[in-house]
């Protein structure tokens, strides 16, 4: 366990040259925009947390861990997560992420991702991602804010037993994504995304809820292409450990499979997603963070699309480790989904170990969420509530280890992730 050190988390040795001294009178927060930063005090502190090696005058950071754990549902899981970033430009010149975890029972989560925020001389950035997922326990409990989770159906000792995997299905999901990002003015940027994915759904057990009850629009799976448009306003002081600022994203995505309509049920749906995240520092160590996600689905929506939120970063919901912590993953869904996450984040301390920089944060959280077939169906009295606590370790201010326990009216939910919730 990491122990806090005495003093500020940002204490690093810097040379007191005139440039650094002049920077002390400048605002503490520095916008994360393209271009090289001067040797200000903030820039030196920022680099000291991330840089590990220097090659031909460039500062690089490399973080990664092997992953080995056991799960009753997927067996032994093993793999690794590795990140490499060039920090010669803030927030980075490019970042490469490799993530691969495979299990003995056939679960897999594999992807490679490249982010280049600013291509010199163009005003454009680029993001590319290739992924292949096989989820053995994707969930579907039906539409509605009051959907039933009948444990007797999955309990072998119950006279009403159907199947232990009754609410689960297997989802195969290879995909490719290319996103072009254009800086507009100051904190405002626009992106266009083009993607292709194949989603194949099959029952996880002998009896399956989605087979017996049917799916909302009769669409289960298929091959589809999608295009998205995203407008972002981002004034955060740091993309990984933000303490102040605003992140607001307006996203529209349309997905169709008309080219493959001879082989699959017709997919033709639209996804409208708004994300608003705000951060307020309270003293040197305490930070309050709040996020709201609103999404509307329209058209012939396939089963798998109900299990996640859209936007530049897709997350599972509503329920699970990224939205309504304390409820089962993908517990509630409908055409309209609304979720909020409020966290009190306390910085316990920082230390260096083997030339690496670590921060330990504790959190307390309150999550709210609900779904509805239409906007008029949303109501305060229908809100689901979860509370909980967690720990986060930041390695070189980039690699995140997150563990949380959430409590709801239905269950206690524990999770361990390799990225921030927001």
C-alpha positions, -999 to 999 in steps of 0.1 A, spaced: 0 0 0 13 35 -9 18 57 21 15 95 20 46 116 23 48 149 42 44 181 22 26 189 -10 20 163 -37 36 187 -62 69 192 -44 97 187 -69 131 201 -73 132 229 -98 159 254 -107 152 290 -97 160 306 -130 143 337 -141 117 319 -162 105 298 -133 105 328 -110 84 348 -134 59 319 -137 50 322 -100 29 352 -108 10 334 -135 -24 316 -130 -20 281 -115 -41 264 -141 -27 259 -176 -49 251 -205 -41 217 -221 -38 230 -257 -13 222 -285 21 236 -288 52 233 -266 51 247 -231 78 269 -217 98 258 -186 72 273 -162 69 260 -126 37 243 -135 52 227 -166 82 213 -146 59 199 -120 36 184 -147 66 167 -165 81 155 -132 51 133 -126 51 117 -160 85 116 -177 105 84 -172 130 83 -201 145 108 -226 154 97 -261 169 121 -286 158 151 -265 122 138 -261 105 129 -228 86 96 -228 65 79 -202 58 41 -202 35 24 -177 21 -11 -177 12 -41 -156 6 -78 -161 -30 -88 -152 -39 -121 -135 -71 -128 -116 -98 -155 -112 -135 -151 -117 -161 -178 -112 -179 -167 -144 -149 -165 -167 -122 -186 -151 -86 -175 -150 -80 -142 -167 -45 -132 -178 -30 -105 -199 -14 -70 -197 -21 -33 -201 7 -11 -214 7 27 -222 34 47 -240 33 85 -244 55 111 -259 54 142 -236 73 166 -258 40 185 -262 11 188 -237 -10 169 -229 11 145 -250 24 144 -286 9 109 -289 -3 81 -266 -4 44 -275 -24 19 -254 -23 -18 -256 -48 -38 -235 -52 -76 -238 -70 -98 -212 -82 -133 -221 -98 -160 -199 -98 -198 -198 -136 -198 -205 -134 -177 -236 -139 -141 -223 -116 -116 -241 -110 -79 -240 -84 -68 -266 -77 -34 -281 -50 -11 -294 -55 26 -294 -35 56 -307 -43 92 -298 -26 121 -315 -42 153 -301 -25 178 -325 -8 170 -358 18 198 -363 8 224 -388 -27 210 -395 -50 220 -366 -62 184 -367 -58 154 -343 -65 118 -348 -77 88 -328 -76 52 -339 -89 21 -322 -90 -16 -331 -108 -39 -307 -121 -74 -302 -144 -82 -273 -162 -113 -262 -184 -107 -232 -197 -139 -216 -221 -120 -193 -237 -91 -211 -270 -84 -194 -305 -77 -204 -334 -73 -179 -359 -58 -202 -369 -22 -208 -384 1 -181 -373 18 -150 -390 -10 -129 -376 -40 -148 -376 -71 -127 -345 -89 -115 -361 -122 -102 -334 -141 -84 -356 -172 -82 -352 -176 -120 -314 -180 -115 -314 -200 -82 -312 -237 -88 -328 -243 -54 -360 -224 -63 -391 -240 -78 -392 -212 -103 -356 -218 -115 -350 -213 -152 -313 -210 -158 -283 -195 -139 -275 -174 -170 -311 -165 -177 -305 -127 -178 -271 -130 -196 -261 -133 -232 -228 -137 -250 -217 -107 -271 -190 -109 -297 -179 -74 -308 -149 -67 -331 -148 -31 -342 -126 -4 -358 -129 33 -353 -112 63 -368 -119 98 -353 -107 131 -367 -105 160 -342 -104 196 -351 -95 224 -327 -120 253 -333 -112 280 -308 -97 279 -273 -113 250 -254 -137 241 -282 -131 212 -306 -151 192 -331 -146 156 -341 -160 133 -368 -159 95 -362 -162 67 -387 -165 31 -375 -174 -5 -385 -184 -32 -361 -199 -66 -360 -221 -76 -330 -231 -112 -326 -254 -122 -298 -261 -157 -285 -277 -171 -254 -254 -177 -224 -276 -206 -211 -302 -231 -222 -329 -205 -214 -325 -168 -220 -346 -139 -211 -341 -120 -243 -351 -150 -264 -383 -157 -243 -394 -121 -240 -382 -108 -273 -362 -76 -280 -378 -41 -282 -374 -35 -319 -369 -71 -330 -333 -64 -338 -306 -85 -320 -273 -82 -338 -256 -76 -371 -228 -58 -390 -231 -20 -391 -212 11 -400 -216 42 -380 -207 79 -382 -206 103 -353 -202 141 -347 -190 154 -314 -186 190 -301 -165 194 -270 -158 222 -246 -129 213 -223 -113 236 -197 -100 209 -174 -66 214 -159 -56 178 -164 -73 150 -185 -63 122 -161 -65 138 -126 -87 169 -131 -91 192 -101 -109 221 -117 -126 230 -149 -154 218 -172 -158 190 -197 -189 192 -219 -196 169 -249 -225 169 -273 -225 137 -295 -247 124 -323 -242 90 -338 -261 72 -365 -256 35 -372 -269 15 -402 -263 -19 -418 -281 -13 -451 -251 -28 -471 -255 -61 -451 -293 -61 -449 -296 -94 -468 -279 -113 -440 -291 -95 -408 -322 -78 -393 -322 -41 -404 -302 -19 -380 -310 18 -383 -308 39 -351 -295 71 -338 -279 80 -305 -279 115 -289 -256 118 -259 -248 148 -237 -220 146 -210 -213 174 -186 -185 170 -160 -174 197 -136 -146 199 -110 -142 221 -80 -110 222 -57 -117 227 -20 -84 233 -4 -52 216 -14 -63 180 -11 -101 178 -14 -119 179 -48 -155 177 -57 -164 162 -91 -198 159 -107 -209 143 -140 -243 141 -158 -250 119 -188 -282 121 -208 -288 99 -238 -317 93 -262 -320 63 -286 -342 65 -316 -350 41 -345 -346 3 -348 -323 -2 -318 -304 -35 -316 -302 -54 -283 -265 -46 -277 -269 -9 -281 -292 -7 -251 -263 -19 -229 -240 11 -233 -238 49 -234 -224 65 -265 -201 95 -269 -164 96 -274 -159 70 -246 -186 43 -246 -194 29 -211 -217 2 -199 -248 13 -182 -271 19 -165 -256 1 -136 -221 -14 -130 -187 2 -125 -191 32 -148 -225 47 -141 -248 35 -113 -224 17 -90 -242 -5 -66 -265 -21 -92 -256 -49 -116 -240 -39 -149 -266 -29 -175 -293 -32 -149 -317 -6 -163 -323 5 -199 -347 22 -222 -348 47 -250 -341 76 -225 -313 72 -200 -301 97 -173 -273 93 -148 -253 115 -124 -222 108 -105 -210 130 -76 -176 123 -59 -156 138 -30 -120 130 -39 -94 133 -12 -57 132 -20 -41 111 8 -5 116 -4 22 110 -30 55 94 -31 83 82 -55 93 46 -56 119 32 -79 119 66 -98 81 62 -104 55 88 -91 24 75 -73 -6 93 -59 -32 77 -37 -68 91 -36 -98 81 -15 -134 88 -27 -169 88 -15 -196 88 -41 -234 92 -47 -248 80 -80 -283 86 -93 -300 73 -124 -332 64 -142 -345 54 -176 -378 60 -195 -394 53 -228 -397 91 -233 -384 124 -218 -418 131 -202 -416 98 -183 -386 110 -162 -395 118 -127 -376 125 -94 -395 98 -76 -383 71 -100 -346 77 -93 -323 48 -84 -297 57 -58 -263 41 -49 -236 52 -25 -201 39 -18 -164 44 -13 -133 37 -33 -95 40 -37 -76 52 -67 -39 49 -74 -24 71 -102 10 59 -116 29 87 -132 -3 107 -134 -14 86 -163 -20 49 -154 -51 44 -132 -60 16 -108 -95 20 -94 -113 -1 -68 -148 7 -55 -176 -7 -34 -212 5 -41 -244 -2 -21 -279 -1 -36 -313 -14 -26 -306 -46 -45 -270 -56 -38 -234 -47 -29 -214 -42 -60 -175 -43 -61 -154 -34 -91 -118 -30 -102 -109 -10 -133 -79 4 -151 -93 39 -159 -111 68 -142 -149 69 -142 -147 106 -154 
